[in-house]
Amino acid sequence: MPKLTIEQIARVAHEVNRQYVLGLQDHSIVLGRPLGGIPTGANGKISTPPSWEEAPEAQREGLRQGVQFVLDNPNAAPGEQHQNW
């Protein structure tokens, strides 16, 4: 079975969270983070969380780093993962 790349894992994590946020209809967050740098409508919120391709590079890089941290620290406690985030 081929291994996924960090980029692929980050993309999947982003899309899963994007769909979760859409299901909740809470568009004020994406991956639990404020939407800094993402275009917003007149109400200050975006109507749809951005796709991976539309997300700011800083957000995508943060996801890649988070994936790398988990791969490098598979036994990290949730608090340690949160601290890294």
DRENPA-3360 file (N, C-alpha, C; in nm, 2 decimals, always signed):
BEGIN
1 = MPKLTIEQ = +0.08/-0.12/+0.00/+0.00/+0.00/+0.00/+0.09/+0.12/+0.00 ~ +0.07/+0.22/-0.09/+0.15/+0.34/-0.09/+0.12/+0.43/+0.03 ~ +0.23/+0.49/+0.07/+0.22/+0.58/+0.19/+0.17/+0.72/+0.14 ~ +0.09/+0.79/+0.22/+0.05/+0.92/+0.19/+0.16/+1.02/+0.22 ~ +0.17/+1.13/+0.15/+0.27/+1.23/+0.18/+0.21/+1.32/+0.29 ~ +0.29/+1.40/+0.35/+0.25/+1.50/+0.45/+0.14/+1.60/+0.38 ~ +0.17/+1.64/+0.26/+0.07/+1.72/+0.19/-0.06/+1.66/+0.17 ~ -0.06/+1.53/+0.13/-0.19/+1.46/+0.12/-0.26/+1.44/+0.25;
9 = IARVAHEV = -0.19/+1.41/+0.36/-0.26/+1.40/+0.49/-0.32/+1.53/+0.53 ~ -0.24/+1.64/+0.51/-0.29/+1.77/+0.55/-0.41/+1.81/+0.47 ~ -0.41/+1.78/+0.34/-0.52/+1.81/+0.26/-0.65/+1.74/+0.30 ~ -0.63/+1.61/+0.33/-0.75/+1.53/+0.38/-0.80/+1.58/+0.51 ~ -0.71/+1.61/+0.61/-0.75/+1.67/+0.73/-0.83/+1.80/+0.72 ~ -0.78/+1.88/+0.63/-0.84/+2.01/+0.60/-0.98/+1.99/+0.54 ~ -0.99/+1.90/+0.45/-1.13/+1.88/+0.39/-1.22/+1.81/+0.48 ~ -1.18/+1.72/+0.57/-1.27/+1.66/+0.67/-1.32/+1.77/+0.76;
17 = NRQYVLGL = -1.23/+1.86/+0.81/-1.27/+1.97/+0.90/-1.36/+2.06/+0.82 ~ -1.33/+2.09/+0.70/-1.42/+2.18/+0.62/-1.56/+2.13/+0.61 ~ -1.57/+2.00/+0.58/-1.70/+1.94/+0.57/-1.77/+1.94/+0.71 ~ -1.70/+1.92/+0.82/-1.75/+1.93/+0.95/-1.81/+2.06/+0.98 ~ -1.73/+2.17/+0.95/-1.77/+2.31/+0.97/-1.90/+2.34/+0.89 ~ -1.90/+2.29/+0.76/-2.02/+2.31/+0.68/-2.14/+2.25/+0.74 ~ -2.12/+2.13/+0.79/-2.23/+2.05/+0.85/-2.28/+2.13/+0.97 ~ -2.20/+2.19/+1.05/-2.24/+2.26/+1.17/-2.29/+2.40/+1.13;
25 = QDHSIVLG = -2.27/+2.44/+1.01/-2.30/+2.57/+0.96/-2.24/+2.68/+1.04 ~ -2.12/+2.65/+1.09/-2.04/+2.75/+1.17/-1.92/+2.79/+1.08 ~ -1.93/+2.89/+1.01/-1.83/+2.93/+0.92/-1.73/+3.03/+0.98 ~ -1.73/+3.05/+1.11/-1.64/+3.14/+1.17/-1.51/+3.08/+1.20 ~ -1.50/+2.95/+1.19/-1.37/+2.88/+1.21/-1.34/+2.79/+1.10 ~ -1.21/+2.76/+1.08/-1.16/+2.66/+0.99/-1.04/+2.60/+1.07 ~ -1.06/+2.47/+1.09/-0.96/+2.39/+1.17/-0.94/+2.46/+1.30 ~ -1.04/+2.51/+1.36/-1.04/+2.56/+1.49/-0.96/+2.70/+1.51;
33 = RPLGGIPT = -0.93/+2.76/+1.40/-0.85/+2.88/+1.40/-0.93/+2.99/+1.34 ~ -0.91/+3.12/+1.39/-0.97/+3.23/+1.33/-0.94/+3.24/+1.19 ~ -1.02/+3.30/+1.11/-1.00/+3.30/+0.96/-0.91/+3.42/+0.92 ~ -0.81/+3.45/+0.99/-0.72/+3.56/+0.95/-0.67/+3.54/+0.81 ~ -0.69/+3.65/+0.73/-0.64/+3.65/+0.60/-0.73/+3.59/+0.49 ~ -0.84/+3.54/+0.54/-0.94/+3.48/+0.44/-1.04/+3.58/+0.41 ~ -1.07/+3.60/+0.28/-1.17/+3.70/+0.25/-1.31/+3.68/+0.31 ~ -1.37/+3.78/+0.36/-1.50/+3.77/+0.43/-1.60/+3.85/+0.36;
41 = GANGKIST = -1.73/+3.82/+0.39/-1.84/+3.90/+0.33/-1.87/+4.02/+0.42 ~ -1.98/+4.08/+0.39/-2.02/+4.20/+0.47/-2.04/+4.18/+0.61 ~ -2.08/+4.06/+0.65/-2.10/+4.02/+0.79/-1.97/+3.99/+0.86 ~ -1.86/+3.99/+0.79/-1.73/+3.95/+0.85/-1.70/+3.81/+0.86 ~ -1.79/+3.73/+0.80/-1.77/+3.58/+0.80/-1.77/+3.53/+0.65 ~ -1.70/+3.43/+0.62/-1.71/+3.37/+0.49/-1.83/+3.29/+0.48 ~ -1.88/+3.27/+0.36/-2.00/+3.19/+0.34/-1.97/+3.05/+0.33 ~ -1.85/+3.01/+0.29/-1.81/+2.87/+0.28/-1.66/+2.87/+0.32;
49 = PPSWEEAP = -1.62/+2.77/+0.41/-1.48/+2.76/+0.44/-1.40/+2.73/+0.31 ~ -1.29/+2.79/+0.29/-1.21/+2.77/+0.17/-1.16/+2.63/+0.15 ~ -1.16/+2.59/+0.02/-1.10/+2.46/-0.02/-0.95/+2.47/+0.01 ~ -0.88/+2.36/+0.00/-0.74/+2.35/+0.02/-0.67/+2.45/-0.07 ~ -0.71/+2.45/-0.19/-0.65/+2.54/-0.29/-0.67/+2.69/-0.26 ~ -0.78/+2.72/-0.20/-0.82/+2.86/-0.17/-0.77/+2.91/-0.04 ~ -0.73/+2.81/+0.05/-0.68/+2.85/+0.18/-0.55/+2.92/+0.17 ~ -0.53/+3.02/+0.26/-0.40/+3.09/+0.26/-0.28/+3.00/+0.28;
57 = EAQREGLR = -0.17/+3.03/+0.22/-0.05/+2.94/+0.23/-0.01/+2.92/+0.38 ~ -0.03/+3.02/+0.46/+0.01/+3.01/+0.60/-0.07/+2.91/+0.67 ~ -0.20/+2.90/+0.63/-0.29/+2.80/+0.69/-0.25/+2.66/+0.65 ~ -0.22/+2.64/+0.52/-0.18/+2.51/+0.47/-0.04/+2.47/+0.53 ~ +0.05/+2.57/+0.54/+0.18/+2.53/+0.60/+0.16/+2.49/+0.75 ~ +0.07/+2.56/+0.82/+0.04/+2.52/+0.96/-0.01/+2.38/+0.97 ~ -0.09/+2.34/+0.87/-0.14/+2.20/+0.87/-0.03/+2.10/+0.84 ~ +0.05/+2.13/+0.75/+0.17/+2.05/+0.72/+0.25/+2.03/+0.84;
65 = QGVQFVLD = +0.28/+2.14/+0.91/+0.36/+2.13/+1.03/+0.29/+2.04/+1.14 ~ +0.16/+2.06/+1.15/+0.09/+1.98/+1.25/+0.10/+1.83/+1.22 ~ +0.08/+1.80/+1.09/+0.10/+1.66/+1.05/+0.24/+1.60/+1.08 ~ +0.34/+1.68/+1.05/+0.48/+1.64/+1.07/+0.50/+1.62/+1.22 ~ +0.44/+1.71/+1.30/+0.46/+1.69/+1.45/+0.40/+1.56/+1.50 ~ +0.28/+1.52/+1.45/+0.22/+1.40/+1.49/+0.30/+1.28/+1.44 ~ +0.35/+1.29/+1.32/+0.43/+1.18/+1.26/+0.56/+1.16/+1.34 ~ +0.62/+1.27/+1.38/+0.74/+1.27/+1.46/+0.72/+1.23/+1.61;
73 = NPNAAPGE = +0.60/+1.25/+1.66/+0.57/+1.24/+1.80/+0.44/+1.15/+1.81 ~ +0.44/+1.03/+1.77/+0.31/+0.95/+1.77/+0.25/+0.93/+1.90 ~ +0.33/+0.94/+2.01/+0.28/+0.92/+2.14/+0.26/+1.05/+2.22 ~ +0.26/+1.16/+2.15/+0.23/+1.29/+2.21/+0.09/+1.29/+2.26 ~ +0.08/+1.34/+2.38/-0.05/+1.36/+2.45/-0.13/+1.47/+2.38 ~ -0.26/+1.47/+2.39/-0.34/+1.57/+2.32/-0.30/+1.71/+2.36 ~ -0.26/+1.73/+2.49/-0.21/+1.86/+2.53/-0.09/+1.91/+2.46 ~ +0.00/+1.81/+2.44/+0.12/+1.84/+2.36/+0.09/+1.88/+2.22;
81 = QHQNW = +0.00/+1.80/+2.16/-0.04/+1.84/+2.02/-0.10/+1.98/+2.02 ~ -0.18/+2.01/+2.12/-0.25/+2.14/+2.12/-0.14/+2.25/+2.14 ~ -0.05/+2.22/+2.22/+0.06/+2.32/+2.25/+0.14/+2.35/+2.12 ~ +0.16/+2.24/+2.04/+0.23/+2.26/+1.91/+0.15/+2.34/+1.81 ~ +0.02/+2.32/+1.82/-0.07/+2.38/+1.73/-0.06/+2.53/+1.75;
% end
